Amino acid sequence: MKFKAEIDVMPLDALLDPQGKAVTNSMKNIGLAEIDGVRIGRHVRLFVDAASIEIAESKVEEACKKLLSNQIMESFSYTVTSV
């Protein structure tokens, strides 16, 4: 079966996010001062061939831990659905 994974990788809340800070400051400059606390991350979409959704999820988890995120500085979340 084929599965689609949607993965979000974000900097940990305890760490500075210079890109998010720059965007937050720019919001004020364009008249959107009510927007605050912007954090910038990445979104990854991938497809997995697996016998079951559980196996697909374990492969996505492994990919996130080994390649797609730096667990010292980032967290990740994902959803896996059948295609």
PyMOL Python script that loads the backbone (N, CA, C, O; Angstrom):
from pymol import cmd

cmd.read_pdbstr("""\
ATOM      1  N   MET A   1       0.842  -1.184   0.000  1.00  0.00           N
ATOM      2  CA  MET A   1       0.000   0.000   0.000  1.00  0.00           C
ATOM      3  C   MET A   1       0.884   1.244   0.000  1.00  0.00           C
ATOM      4  O   MET A   1       2.046   1.205   0.406  1.00  0.00           O
ATOM      5  N   LYS A   2       0.315   2.325  -0.456  1.00  0.00           N
ATOM      6  CA  LYS A   2       1.032   3.594  -0.478  1.00  0.00           C
ATOM      7  C   LYS A   2       0.409   4.530   0.555  1.00  0.00           C
ATOM      8  O   LYS A   2      -0.813   4.628   0.669  1.00  0.00           O
ATOM      9  N   PHE A   3       1.276   5.216   1.306  1.00  0.00           N
ATOM     10  CA  PHE A   3       0.849   6.149   2.330  1.00  0.00           C
ATOM     11  C   PHE A   3       1.515   7.496   2.105  1.00  0.00           C
ATOM     12  O   PHE A   3       2.627   7.582   1.585  1.00  0.00           O
ATOM     13  N   LYS A   4       0.805   8.550   2.511  1.00  0.00           N
ATOM     14  CA  LYS A   4       1.345   9.909   2.432  1.00  0.00           C
ATOM     15  C   LYS A   4       1.602  10.402   3.843  1.00  0.00           C
ATOM     16  O   LYS A   4       0.749  10.278   4.721  1.00  0.00           O
ATOM     17  N   ALA A   5       2.787  10.964   4.052  1.00  0.00           N
ATOM     18  CA  ALA A   5       3.132  11.549   5.355  1.00  0.00           C
ATOM     19  C   ALA A   5       3.279  13.054   5.194  1.00  0.00           C
ATOM     20  O   ALA A   5       3.926  13.532   4.262  1.00  0.00           O
ATOM     21  N   GLU A   6       2.677  13.785   6.106  1.00  0.00           N
ATOM     22  CA  GLU A   6       2.823  15.244   6.195  1.00  0.00           C
ATOM     23  C   GLU A   6       3.566  15.510   7.496  1.00  0.00           C
ATOM     24  O   GLU A   6       3.064  15.194   8.575  1.00  0.00           O
ATOM     25  N   ILE A   7       4.755  16.086   7.401  1.00  0.00           N
ATOM     26  CA  ILE A   7       5.642  16.250   8.547  1.00  0.00           C
ATOM     27  C   ILE A   7       5.912  17.732   8.777  1.00  0.00           C
ATOM     28  O   ILE A   7       6.207  18.468   7.836  1.00  0.00           O
ATOM     29  N   ASP A   8       5.811  18.161  10.014  1.00  0.00           N
ATOM     30  CA  ASP A   8       6.168  19.520  10.402  1.00  0.00           C
ATOM     31  C   ASP A   8       7.362  19.449  11.348  1.00  0.00           C
ATOM     32  O   ASP A   8       7.343  18.718  12.338  1.00  0.00           O
ATOM     33  N   VAL A   9       8.399  20.218  11.029  1.00  0.00           N
ATOM     34  CA  VAL A   9       9.593  20.301  11.851  1.00  0.00           C
ATOM     35  C   VAL A   9       9.704  21.743  12.335  1.00  0.00           C
ATOM     36  O   VAL A   9       9.720  22.674  11.530  1.00  0.00           O
ATOM     37  N   MET A  10       9.780  21.922  13.653  1.00  0.00           N
ATOM     38  CA  MET A  10       9.802  23.263  14.246  1.00  0.00           C
ATOM     39  C   MET A  10      10.954  23.379  15.228  1.00  0.00           C
ATOM     40  O   MET A  10      11.343  22.393  15.854  1.00  0.00           O
ATOM     41  N   PRO A  11      11.510  24.600  15.369  1.00  0.00           N
ATOM     42  CA  PRO A  11      12.523  24.785  16.404  1.00  0.00           C
ATOM     43  C   PRO A  11      11.881  24.602  17.787  1.00  0.00           C
ATOM     44  O   PRO A  11      10.712  24.932  17.989  1.00  0.00           O
ATOM     45  N   LEU A  12      12.653  24.082  18.717  1.00  0.00           N
ATOM     46  CA  LEU A  12      12.145  23.910  20.079  1.00  0.00           C
ATOM     47  C   LEU A  12      11.769  25.266  20.667  1.00  0.00           C
ATOM     48  O   LEU A  12      12.423  26.272  20.391  1.00  0.00           O
ATOM     49  N   ASP A  13      10.725  25.291  21.469  1.00  0.00           N
ATOM     50  CA  ASP A  13      10.245  26.540  22.061  1.00  0.00           C
ATOM     51  C   ASP A  13      11.296  27.227  22.916  1.00  0.00           C
ATOM     52  O   ASP A  13      11.309  28.453  23.018  1.00  0.00           O
ATOM     53  N   ALA A  14      12.175  26.450  23.529  1.00  0.00           N
ATOM     54  CA  ALA A  14      13.184  27.019  24.426  1.00  0.00           C
ATOM     55  C   ALA A  14      14.314  27.723  23.671  1.00  0.00           C
ATOM     56  O   ALA A  14      15.102  28.451  24.275  1.00  0.00           O
ATOM     57  N   LEU A  15      14.396  27.511  22.357  1.00  0.00           N
ATOM     58  CA  LEU A  15      15.486  28.089  21.573  1.00  0.00           C
ATOM     59  C   LEU A  15      15.039  29.336  20.828  1.00  0.00           C
ATOM     60  O   LEU A  15      13.867  29.491  20.484  1.00  0.00           O
ATOM     61  N   LEU A  16      15.992  30.213  20.591  1.00  0.00           N
ATOM     62  CA  LEU A  16      15.716  31.397  19.782  1.00  0.00           C
ATOM     63  C   LEU A  16      15.384  30.981  18.358  1.00  0.00           C
ATOM     64  O   LEU A  16      15.907  29.990  17.850  1.00  0.00           O
ATOM     65  N   ASP A  17      14.512  31.746  17.722  1.00  0.00           N
ATOM     66  CA  ASP A  17      14.160  31.531  16.321  1.00  0.00           C
ATOM     67  C   ASP A  17      14.360  32.869  15.609  1.00  0.00           C
ATOM     68  O   ASP A  17      13.423  33.662  15.518  1.00  0.00           O
ATOM     69  N   PRO A  18      15.578  33.134  15.100  1.00  0.00           N
ATOM     70  CA  PRO A  18      15.852  34.434  14.484  1.00  0.00           C
ATOM     71  C   PRO A  18      14.930  34.767  13.315  1.00  0.00           C
ATOM     72  O   PRO A  18      14.535  35.922  13.151  1.00  0.00           O
ATOM     73  N   GLN A  19      14.583  33.768  12.501  1.00  0.00           N
ATOM     74  CA  GLN A  19      13.664  34.025  11.382  1.00  0.00           C
ATOM     75  C   GLN A  19      12.286  34.414  11.902  1.00  0.00           C
ATOM     76  O   GLN A  19      11.678  35.363  11.406  1.00  0.00           O
ATOM     77  N   GLY A  20      11.798  33.695  12.886  1.00  0.00           N
ATOM     78  CA  GLY A  20      10.500  34.014  13.468  1.00  0.00           C
ATOM     79  C   GLY A  20      10.493  35.387  14.103  1.00  0.00           C
ATOM     80  O   GLY A  20       9.516  36.126  13.983  1.00  0.00           O
ATOM     81  N   LYS A  21      11.575  35.734  14.777  1.00  0.00           N
ATOM     82  CA  LYS A  21      11.693  37.057  15.404  1.00  0.00           C
ATOM     83  C   LYS A  21      11.660  38.158  14.342  1.00  0.00           C
ATOM     84  O   LYS A  21      10.994  39.177  14.526  1.00  0.00           O
ATOM     85  N   ALA A  22      12.375  37.956  13.232  1.00  0.00           N
ATOM     86  CA  ALA A  22      12.395  38.946  12.152  1.00  0.00           C
ATOM     87  C   ALA A  22      11.003  39.117  11.544  1.00  0.00           C
ATOM     88  O   ALA A  22      10.581  40.237  11.256  1.00  0.00           O
ATOM     89  N   VAL A  23      10.295  38.008  11.352  1.00  0.00           N
ATOM     90  CA  VAL A  23       8.942  38.092  10.789  1.00  0.00           C
ATOM     91  C   VAL A  23       8.000  38.772  11.780  1.00  0.00           C
ATOM     92  O   VAL A  23       7.170  39.589  11.381  1.00  0.00           O
ATOM     93  N   THR A  24       8.120  38.444  13.062  1.00  0.00           N
ATOM     94  CA  THR A  24       7.293  39.090  14.081  1.00  0.00           C
ATOM     95  C   THR A  24       7.495  40.598  14.053  1.00  0.00           C
ATOM     96  O   THR A  24       6.528  41.360  14.083  1.00  0.00           O
ATOM     97  N   ASN A  25       8.754  41.029  13.996  1.00  0.00           N
ATOM     98  CA  ASN A  25       9.040  42.469  13.944  1.00  0.00           C
ATOM     99  C   ASN A  25       8.505  43.108  12.667  1.00  0.00           C
ATOM    100  O   ASN A  25       8.030  44.244  12.691  1.00  0.00           O
ATOM    101  N   SER A  26       8.579  42.390  11.561  1.00  0.00           N
ATOM    102  CA  SER A  26       8.072  42.924  10.293  1.00  0.00           C
ATOM    103  C   SER A  26       6.550  43.063  10.292  1.00  0.00           C
ATOM    104  O   SER A  26       6.009  43.934   9.611  1.00  0.00           O
ATOM    105  N   MET A  27       5.867  42.221  11.040  1.00  0.00           N
ATOM    106  CA  MET A  27       4.409  42.313  11.128  1.00  0.00           C
ATOM    107  C   MET A  27       3.998  43.691  11.645  1.00  0.00           C
ATOM    108  O   MET A  27       3.036  44.283  11.157  1.00  0.00           O
ATOM    109  N   LYS A  28       4.724  44.187  12.621  1.00  0.00           N
ATOM    110  CA  LYS A  28       4.430  45.517  13.173  1.00  0.00           C
ATOM    111  C   LYS A  28       4.622  46.591  12.105  1.00  0.00           C
ATOM    112  O   LYS A  28       3.852  47.549  12.025  1.00  0.00           O
ATOM    113  N   ASN A  29       5.661  46.416  11.285  1.00  0.00           N
ATOM    114  CA  ASN A  29       5.975  47.399  10.247  1.00  0.00           C
ATOM    115  C   ASN A  29       4.929  47.462   9.137  1.00  0.00           C
ATOM    116  O   ASN A  29       4.808  48.482   8.459  1.00  0.00           O
ATOM    117  N   ILE A  30       4.176  46.386   8.948  1.00  0.00           N
ATOM    118  CA  ILE A  30       3.165  46.378   7.880  1.00  0.00           C
ATOM    119  C   ILE A  30       1.740  46.499   8.432  1.00  0.00           C
ATOM    120  O   ILE A  30       0.763  46.199   7.746  1.00  0.00           O
ATOM    121  N   GLY A  31       1.649  46.945   9.683  1.00  0.00           N
ATOM    122  CA  GLY A  31       0.341  47.211  10.257  1.00  0.00           C
ATOM    123  C   GLY A  31      -0.358  46.007  10.854  1.00  0.00           C
ATOM    124  O   GLY A  31      -1.576  46.024  11.033  1.00  0.00           O
ATOM    125  N   LEU A  32       0.395  44.958  11.165  1.00  0.00           N
ATOM    126  CA  LEU A  32      -0.199  43.757  11.752  1.00  0.00           C
ATOM    127  C   LEU A  32       0.394  43.498  13.138  1.00  0.00           C
ATOM    128  O   LEU A  32       0.838  42.390  13.438  1.00  0.00           O
ATOM    129  N   ALA A  33       0.395  44.530  13.971  1.00  0.00           N
ATOM    130  CA  ALA A  33       1.012  44.453  15.300  1.00  0.00           C
ATOM    131  C   ALA A  33       0.347  43.414  16.196  1.00  0.00           C
ATOM    132  O   ALA A  33       0.955  42.961  17.166  1.00  0.00           O
ATOM    133  N   GLU A  34      -0.887  43.030  15.890  1.00  0.00           N
ATOM    134  CA  GLU A  34      -1.576  42.046  16.726  1.00  0.00           C
ATOM    135  C   GLU A  34      -1.035  40.627  16.514  1.00  0.00           C
ATOM    136  O   GLU A  34      -1.373  39.723  17.278  1.00  0.00           O
ATOM    137  N   ILE A  35      -0.200  40.421  15.489  1.00  0.00           N
ATOM    138  CA  ILE A  35       0.414  39.108  15.256  1.00  0.00           C
ATOM    139  C   ILE A  35       1.742  39.080  15.990  1.00  0.00           C
ATOM    140  O   ILE A  35       2.579  39.965  15.814  1.00  0.00           O
ATOM    141  N   ASP A  36       1.929  38.049  16.819  1.00  0.00           N
ATOM    142  CA  ASP A  36       3.121  37.962  17.661  1.00  0.00           C
ATOM    143  C   ASP A  36       3.543  36.499  17.782  1.00  0.00           C
ATOM    144  O   ASP A  36       2.757  35.595  17.497  1.00  0.00           O
ATOM    145  N   GLY A  37       4.761  36.275  18.199  1.00  0.00           N
ATOM    146  CA  GLY A  37       5.227  34.917  18.500  1.00  0.00           C
ATOM    147  C   GLY A  37       5.381  34.032  17.284  1.00  0.00           C
ATOM    148  O   GLY A  37       5.123  32.831  17.373  1.00  0.00           O
ATOM    149  N   VAL A  38       5.790  34.573  16.157  1.00  0.00           N
ATOM    150  CA  VAL A  38       5.955  33.782  14.936  1.00  0.00           C
ATOM    151  C   VAL A  38       7.139  32.834  15.097  1.00  0.00           C
ATOM    152  O   VAL A  38       8.203  33.239  15.565  1.00  0.00           O
ATOM    153  N   ARG A  39       6.957  31.581  14.713  1.00  0.00           N
ATOM    154  CA  ARG A  39       8.023  30.582  14.683  1.00  0.00           C
ATOM    155  C   ARG A  39       8.073  30.033  13.259  1.00  0.00           C
ATOM    156  O   ARG A  39       7.038  29.714  12.675  1.00  0.00           O
ATOM    157  N   ILE A  40       9.263  29.927  12.711  1.00  0.00           N
ATOM    158  CA  ILE A  40       9.445  29.448  11.344  1.00  0.00           C
ATOM    159  C   ILE A  40      10.002  28.032  11.382  1.00  0.00           C
ATOM    160  O   ILE A  40      10.991  27.767  12.066  1.00  0.00           O
ATOM    161  N   GLY A  41       9.373  27.129  10.652  1.00  0.00           N
ATOM    162  CA  GLY A  41       9.826  25.744  10.573  1.00  0.00           C
ATOM    163  C   GLY A  41       9.768  25.255   9.134  1.00  0.00           C
ATOM    164  O   GLY A  41       9.804  26.046   8.191  1.00  0.00           O
ATOM    165  N   ARG A  42       9.679  23.941   8.981  1.00  0.00           N
ATOM    166  CA  ARG A  42       9.625  23.327   7.653  1.00  0.00           C
ATOM    167  C   ARG A  42       8.453  22.357   7.584  1.00  0.00           C
ATOM    168  O   ARG A  42       8.034  21.778   8.586  1.00  0.00           O
ATOM    169  N   HIS A  43       7.944  22.202   6.380  1.00  0.00           N
ATOM    170  CA  HIS A  43       6.911  21.198   6.131  1.00  0.00           C
ATOM    171  C   HIS A  43       7.450  20.252   5.071  1.00  0.00           C
ATOM    172  O   HIS A  43       7.930  20.694   4.028  1.00  0.00           O
ATOM    173  N   VAL A  44       7.372  18.947   5.334  1.00  0.00           N
ATOM    174  CA  VAL A  44       7.864  17.933   4.414  1.00  0.00           C
ATOM    175  C   VAL A  44       6.718  16.986   4.094  1.00  0.00           C
ATOM    176  O   VAL A  44       6.007  16.538   4.993  1.00  0.00           O
ATOM    177  N   ARG A  45       6.541  16.683   2.821  1.00  0.00           N
ATOM    178  CA  ARG A  45       5.563  15.675   2.395  1.00  0.00           C
ATOM    179  C   ARG A  45       6.344  14.560   1.718  1.00  0.00           C
ATOM    180  O   ARG A  45       7.215  14.815   0.885  1.00  0.00           O
ATOM    181  N   LEU A  46       6.027  13.327   2.080  1.00  0.00           N
ATOM    182  CA  LEU A  46       6.677  12.198   1.427  1.00  0.00           C
ATOM    183  C   LEU A  46       5.701  11.038   1.320  1.00  0.00           C
ATOM    184  O   LEU A  46       4.659  11.011   1.975  1.00  0.00           O
ATOM    185  N   PHE A  47       6.063  10.088   0.481  1.00  0.00           N
ATOM    186  CA  PHE A  47       5.228   8.910   0.277  1.00  0.00           C
ATOM    187  C   PHE A  47       6.011   7.670   0.679  1.00  0.00           C
ATOM    188  O   PHE A  47       7.218   7.580   0.455  1.00  0.00           O
ATOM    189  N   VAL A  48       5.304   6.715   1.277  1.00  0.00           N
ATOM    190  CA  VAL A  48       5.925   5.494   1.785  1.00  0.00           C
ATOM    191  C   VAL A  48       5.152   4.297   1.250  1.00  0.00           C
ATOM    192  O   VAL A  48       3.924   4.260   1.320  1.00  0.00           O
ATOM    193  N   ASP A  49       5.879   3.318   0.715  1.00  0.00           N
ATOM    194  CA  ASP A  49       5.277   2.034   0.369  1.00  0.00           C
ATOM    195  C   ASP A  49       5.467   1.113   1.565  1.00  0.00           C
ATOM    196  O   ASP A  49       6.600   0.837   1.960  1.00  0.00           O
ATOM    197  N   ALA A  50       4.372   0.634   2.145  1.00  0.00           N
ATOM    198  CA  ALA A  50       4.448  -0.228   3.325  1.00  0.00           C
ATOM    199  C   ALA A  50       3.237  -1.147   3.362  1.00  0.00           C
ATOM    200  O   ALA A  50       2.210  -0.867   2.743  1.00  0.00           O
ATOM    201  N   ALA A  51       3.369  -2.237   4.090  1.00  0.00           N
ATOM    202  CA  ALA A  51       2.286  -3.220   4.191  1.00  0.00           C
ATOM    203  C   ALA A  51       1.132  -2.736   5.061  1.00  0.00           C
ATOM    204  O   ALA A  51      -0.004  -3.177   4.884  1.00  0.00           O
ATOM    205  N   SER A  52       1.416  -1.828   6.004  1.00  0.00           N
ATOM    206  CA  SER A  52       0.365  -1.329   6.901  1.00  0.00           C
ATOM    207  C   SER A  52       0.691   0.098   7.320  1.00  0.00           C
ATOM    208  O   SER A  52       1.810   0.576   7.135  1.00  0.00           O
ATOM    209  N   ILE A  53      -0.307   0.770   7.889  1.00  0.00           N
ATOM    210  CA  ILE A  53      -0.089   2.143   8.341  1.00  0.00           C
ATOM    211  C   ILE A  53       0.895   2.166   9.513  1.00  0.00           C
ATOM    212  O   ILE A  53       1.658   3.121   9.653  1.00  0.00           O
ATOM    213  N   GLU A  54       0.890   1.135  10.349  1.00  0.00           N
ATOM    214  CA  GLU A  54       1.824   1.079  11.471  1.00  0.00           C
ATOM    215  C   GLU A  54       3.275   1.018  10.989  1.00  0.00           C
ATOM    216  O   GLU A  54       4.152   1.675  11.550  1.00  0.00           O
ATOM    217  N   ILE A  55       3.516   0.230   9.954  1.00  0.00           N
ATOM    218  CA  ILE A  55       4.867   0.150   9.396  1.00  0.00           C
ATOM    219  C   ILE A  55       5.250   1.471   8.744  1.00  0.00           C
ATOM    220  O   ILE A  55       6.382   1.931   8.886  1.00  0.00           O
ATOM    221  N   ALA A  56       4.307   2.083   8.026  1.00  0.00           N
ATOM    222  CA  ALA A  56       4.570   3.387   7.402  1.00  0.00           C
ATOM    223  C   ALA A  56       4.914   4.425   8.468  1.00  0.00           C
ATOM    224  O   ALA A  56       5.858   5.198   8.299  1.00  0.00           O
ATOM    225  N   GLU A  57       4.156   4.447   9.561  1.00  0.00           N
ATOM    226  CA  GLU A  57       4.419   5.399  10.643  1.00  0.00           C
ATOM    227  C   GLU A  57       5.794   5.167  11.253  1.00  0.00           C
ATOM    228  O   GLU A  57       6.498   6.126  11.569  1.00  0.00           O
ATOM    229  N   SER A  58       6.183   3.916  11.422  1.00  0.00           N
ATOM    230  CA  SER A  58       7.505   3.641  12.002  1.00  0.00           C
ATOM    231  C   SER A  58       8.618   4.093  11.054  1.00  0.00           C
ATOM    232  O   SER A  58       9.659   4.562  11.513  1.00  0.00           O
ATOM    233  N   LYS A  59       8.414   3.961   9.749  1.00  0.00           N
ATOM    234  CA  LYS A  59       9.408   4.434   8.775  1.00  0.00           C
ATOM    235  C   LYS A  59       9.499   5.960   8.782  1.00  0.00           C
ATOM    236  O   LYS A  59      10.591   6.520   8.695  1.00  0.00           O
ATOM    237  N   VAL A  60       8.359   6.623   8.886  1.00  0.00           N
ATOM    238  CA  VAL A  60       8.355   8.092   8.947  1.00  0.00           C
ATOM    239  C   VAL A  60       9.037   8.562  10.229  1.00  0.00           C
ATOM    240  O   VAL A  60       9.829   9.503  10.197  1.00  0.00           O
ATOM    241  N   GLU A  61       8.741   7.927  11.335  1.00  0.00           N
ATOM    242  CA  GLU A  61       9.380   8.263  12.620  1.00  0.00           C
ATOM    243  C   GLU A  61      10.899   8.123  12.511  1.00  0.00           C
ATOM    244  O   GLU A  61      11.649   8.990  12.959  1.00  0.00           O
ATOM    245  N   GLU A  62      11.334   7.028  11.915  1.00  0.00           N
ATOM    246  CA  GLU A  62      12.769   6.795  11.751  1.00  0.00           C
ATOM    247  C   GLU A  62      13.409   7.865  10.853  1.00  0.00           C
ATOM    248  O   GLU A  62      14.498   8.357  11.151  1.00  0.00           O
ATOM    249  N   ALA A  63      12.734   8.220   9.761  1.00  0.00           N
ATOM    250  CA  ALA A  63      13.243   9.260   8.858  1.00  0.00           C
ATOM    251  C   ALA A  63      13.356  10.600   9.576  1.00  0.00           C
ATOM    252  O   ALA A  63      14.330  11.331   9.394  1.00  0.00           O
ATOM    253  N   CYS A  64      12.359  10.916  10.389  1.00  0.00           N
ATOM    254  CA  CYS A  64      12.381  12.177  11.138  1.00  0.00           C
ATOM    255  C   CYS A  64      13.534  12.208  12.121  1.00  0.00           C
ATOM    256  O   CYS A  64      14.233  13.216  12.229  1.00  0.00           O
ATOM    257  N   LYS A  65      13.737  11.121  12.831  1.00  0.00           N
ATOM    258  CA  LYS A  65      14.779  11.072  13.858  1.00  0.00           C
ATOM    259  C   LYS A  65      16.184  11.046  13.256  1.00  0.00           C
ATOM    260  O   LYS A  65      17.108  11.652  13.797  1.00  0.00           O
ATOM    261  N   LYS A  66      16.340  10.336  12.126  1.00  0.00           N
ATOM    262  CA  LYS A  66      17.678  10.149  11.564  1.00  0.00           C
ATOM    263  C   LYS A  66      18.094  11.212  10.552  1.00  0.00           C
ATOM    264  O   LYS A  66      19.287  11.443  10.359  1.00  0.00           O
ATOM    265  N   LEU A  67      17.122  11.867   9.897  1.00  0.00           N
ATOM    266  CA  LEU A  67      17.492  12.754   8.798  1.00  0.00           C
ATOM    267  C   LEU A  67      16.752  14.084   8.770  1.00  0.00           C
ATOM    268  O   LEU A  67      17.371  15.126   8.557  1.00  0.00           O
ATOM    269  N   LEU A  68      15.450  14.068   8.978  1.00  0.00           N
ATOM    270  CA  LEU A  68      14.644  15.258   8.718  1.00  0.00           C
ATOM    271  C   LEU A  68      14.661  16.287   9.836  1.00  0.00           C
ATOM    272  O   LEU A  68      14.311  17.444   9.605  1.00  0.00           O
ATOM    273  N   SER A  69      15.060  15.897  11.044  1.00  0.00           N
ATOM    274  CA  SER A  69      15.096  16.869  12.139  1.00  0.00           C
ATOM    275  C   SER A  69      16.375  16.700  12.948  1.00  0.00           C
ATOM    276  O   SER A  69      16.961  15.620  13.002  1.00  0.00           O
ATOM    277  N   ASN A  70      16.785  17.782  13.567  1.00  0.00           N
ATOM    278  CA  ASN A  70      17.888  17.766  14.524  1.00  0.00           C
ATOM    279  C   ASN A  70      17.232  17.781  15.901  1.00  0.00           C
ATOM    280  O   ASN A  70      16.769  18.827  16.355  1.00  0.00           O
ATOM    281  N   GLN A  71      17.188  16.646  16.558  1.00  0.00           N
ATOM    282  CA  GLN A  71      16.407  16.528  17.796  1.00  0.00           C
ATOM    283  C   GLN A  71      16.964  17.350  18.949  1.00  0.00           C
ATOM    284  O   GLN A  71      16.288  17.518  19.964  1.00  0.00           O
ATOM    285  N   ILE A  72      18.172  17.862  18.816  1.00  0.00           N
ATOM    286  CA  ILE A  72      18.726  18.736  19.843  1.00  0.00           C
ATOM    287  C   ILE A  72      18.057  20.109  19.763  1.00  0.00           C
ATOM    288  O   ILE A  72      17.862  20.770  20.782  1.00  0.00           O
ATOM    289  N   MET A  73      17.707  20.533  18.543  1.00  0.00           N
ATOM    290  CA  MET A  73      17.188  21.880  18.338  1.00  0.00           C
ATOM    291  C   MET A  73      15.756  21.927  17.812  1.00  0.00           C
ATOM    292  O   MET A  73      15.138  22.992  17.809  1.00  0.00           O
ATOM    293  N   GLU A  74      15.217  20.789  17.367  1.00  0.00           N
ATOM    294  CA  GLU A  74      13.914  20.794  16.698  1.00  0.00           C
ATOM    295  C   GLU A  74      13.011  19.683  17.222  1.00  0.00           C
ATOM    296  O   GLU A  74      13.469  18.664  17.739  1.00  0.00           O
ATOM    297  N   SER A  75      11.720  19.918  17.068  1.00  0.00           N
ATOM    298  CA  SER A  75      10.725  18.879  17.327  1.00  0.00           C
ATOM    299  C   SER A  75      10.018  18.594  16.008  1.00  0.00           C
ATOM    300  O   SER A  75      10.088  19.388  15.070  1.00  0.00           O
ATOM    301  N   PHE A  76       9.336  17.452  15.946  1.00  0.00           N
ATOM    302  CA  PHE A  76       8.597  17.128  14.735  1.00  0.00           C
ATOM    303  C   PHE A  76       7.264  16.489  15.097  1.00  0.00           C
ATOM    304  O   PHE A  76       7.105  15.888  16.159  1.00  0.00           O
ATOM    305  N   SER A  77       6.324  16.635  14.192  1.00  0.00           N
ATOM    306  CA  SER A  77       5.042  15.944  14.293  1.00  0.00           C
ATOM    307  C   SER A  77       4.661  15.532  12.884  1.00  0.00           C
ATOM    308  O   SER A  77       5.114  16.131  11.909  1.00  0.00           O
ATOM    309  N   TYR A  78       3.826  14.506  12.780  1.00  0.00           N
ATOM    310  CA  TYR A  78       3.455  14.032  11.450  1.00  0.00           C
ATOM    311  C   TYR A  78       2.095  13.343  11.483  1.00  0.00           C
ATOM    312  O   TYR A  78       1.604  12.916  12.528  1.00  0.00           O
ATOM    313  N   THR A  79       1.519  13.256  10.305  1.00  0.00           N
ATOM    314  CA  THR A  79       0.317  12.447  10.094  1.00  0.00           C
ATOM    315  C   THR A  79       0.597  11.548   8.899  1.00  0.00           C
ATOM    316  O   THR A  79       1.266  11.951   7.948  1.00  0.00           O
ATOM    317  N   VAL A  80       0.086  10.343   8.958  1.00  0.00           N
ATOM    318  CA  VAL A  80       0.239   9.395   7.865  1.00  0.00           C
ATOM    319  C   VAL A  80      -1.154   8.950   7.449  1.00  0.00           C
ATOM    320  O   VAL A  80      -1.955   8.524   8.281  1.00  0.00           O
ATOM    321  N   THR A  81      -1.436   9.053   6.160  1.00  0.00           N
ATOM    322  CA  THR A  81      -2.739   8.640   5.627  1.00  0.00           C
ATOM    323  C   THR A  81      -2.527   7.746   4.405  1.00  0.00           C
ATOM    324  O   THR A  81      -1.507   7.846   3.722  1.00  0.00           O
ATOM    325  N   SER A  82      -3.480   6.889   4.141  1.00  0.00           N
ATOM    326  CA  SER A  82      -3.380   6.044   2.941  1.00  0.00           C
ATOM    327  C   SER A  82      -3.751   6.872   1.711  1.00  0.00           C
ATOM    328  O   SER A  82      -4.579   7.781   1.771  1.00  0.00           O
ATOM    329  N   VAL A  83      -3.119   6.531   0.613  1.00  0.00           N
ATOM    330  CA  VAL A  83      -3.354   7.266  -0.636  1.00  0.00           C
ATOM    331  C   VAL A  83      -4.191   6.415  -1.561  1.00  0.00           C
ATOM    332  O   VAL A  83      -4.509   6.839  -2.672  1.00  0.00           O
TER     333      VAL A  83
END
""", "prot")
cmd.dss("prot")
cmd.show_as("cartoon", "prot")
cmd.util.cbc("prot")
cmd.orient("prot")
